[in-house]
Amino acid sequence: MGQGEPELSETYPHPLSPARALLALIALALGLLLSSGATAREAGQTPSGFEVPRYLTLKFGEVNARAGPGDDHQVLWVYRVRGLPVQVIAETREWRRICDPEGGVAWVHRRVTDGNRSVMNLAASPLALRRRPRAEAEITAYLNVRAVAALDRCDKGWCRLKVDDVTGWVTESAVWGVAAPVQCR
């Protein structure tokens, strides 16, 4: 960990006696043998331990987007937006296949991603940030077209955003970077 993605919290069970630990190990081995036909993907496991799809941001203002998972693959383009929201749609231990707000799909190294969340306004006009999560609430600011904002949280169809020292609420559907389904194919 420590390479841009949030750490998994660990829970520690109560200590087991040596006999119970051996029984648990045997049960685990037996379970693995019986489920040998299941793939890691079917079991919901990923190399990072996090769900796919999920959102991250780009950590740097210059990130190479590659055709495949490795430095030996061709650079397709260079991202030049620090904090750009991206959706991880596949991964290897070191590489993340991402979908960007434009619909581009490429591979980036995990060290260039960050677990912080952000969103982007893809609408054709500035987006009103509201004081409260209600359509009739006072407008506190506007998020410009193609602007990126830090995502604080989402609740009941509304998301709280922060840009510089300004916070405000927008509907979940108004920004790119929160929808659960895979955004690119």
Stockholm file with secondary structure:
# STOCKHOLM 1.0

chainA/1-185         MGQGEPELSETYPHPLSPARALLALIALALGLLLSSGATAREAGQTPSGFEVPRYLTLKFGEVNARAGPGDDHQVLWVYRVRGLPVQVIAETREWRRICDPEGGVAWVHRRVTDGNRSVMNLAASPLALRRRPRAEAEITAYLNVRAVAALDRCDKGWCRLKVDDVTGWVTESAVWGVAAPVQCR
#=GR chainA/1-185 SS CCSSSCCCCCCCCCCCCHHHHHHHHHHHHHHHHHTTTSCTTTTTCCTTSSCSSEEEEECSSCEEEESSSSTTSCEEEEECCTTCEEEEEEECSSEEEEECTTSCEEEEEGGGEESCCEEECCSSSCEEEESSSSTTSCEEEEECTTCEEEEEEEETTEEEEEETTEEEEEEGGGSBSCCSSCSCC
#=GC SS_cons         CCSSSCCCCCCCCCCCCHHHHHHHHHHHHHHHHHTTTSCTTTTTCCTTSSCSSEEEEECSSCEEEESSSSTTSCEEEEECCTTCEEEEEEECSSEEEEECTTSCEEEEEGGGEESCCEEECCSSSCEEEESSSSTTSCEEEEECTTCEEEEEEEETTEEEEEETTEEEEEEGGGSBSCCSSCSCC
//
